[in-house]
Amino acid sequence: MKVADKVAIVTGGGNGIGAALATKLAQRHARVIVADLDGNAAQAVADRINAERPGVAVASGGDVSETAHIGQLIALADNAFGPVDLYFANAGITGVSGLDVTDDEWDQSIDVNLKAHIRAAQLLVPGWVERGEGYFVSTASAAGLLTQLGSATYSVTKHAAEIGRASCRERV
């Protein structure tokens, strides 16, 4: 995939895999929105990127499982750099360990690890179809293929995300 001159959004971009993705995209001449629940962490990553390649990264703090915030990210990218070409659904939570998981804890895991992907795709894919190009990349986990004992919320949501990813790939 050619990333030079593309506009990317990376969720969970404030640290770990997301920070590495955002940094590598910028090094390969993409323009990047670094999104993270921790706005300060996102800003720190964007600042490091901009120190190397000025003006190619913008940070945004907020909950990427909320449709309204995803829409704000897309608008931010469009205003700063142009239409979004690449969306990296990297944000995730490990969920809760043990057997006593509340409905609210299930909802949070499902929202972040699965529904956030669906919501972003609903907002982005129609424009990509119209433009004839766009890429949606989900950060996978071995828990999407195997079972992670002790964290049902993580395993279930990563299994669901993996099934959804495989289903979409087969239809394209």
HELIX and SHEET records of a PDB file:
HELIX    1   1 GLY A   16  GLN A   27  1                                  12    
HELIX    2   2 GLY A   39  GLU A   52  1                                  14    
HELIX    3   3 THR A   67  ALA A   80  1                                  14    
HELIX    4   4 ASP A  103  ILE A  110  1                                   8    
HELIX    5   5 ASP A  111  LYS A  115  3                                   5    
HELIX    6   6 ALA A  116  ARG A  131  1                                  16    
HELIX    7   7 ALA A  142  GLY A  144  5                                   3    
HELIX    8   8 ALA A  152  ARG A  171  1                                  20    
SHEET    1   A 5 ALA A  57  GLY A  61  0                                        
SHEET    2   A 5 ARG A  31  ASP A  36  1                                        
SHEET    3   A 5 VAL A   7  THR A  11  1                                        
SHEET    4   A 5 LEU A  86  ALA A  89  1                                        
SHEET    5   A 5 TYR A 135  SER A 138  1                                        
END                                                                             
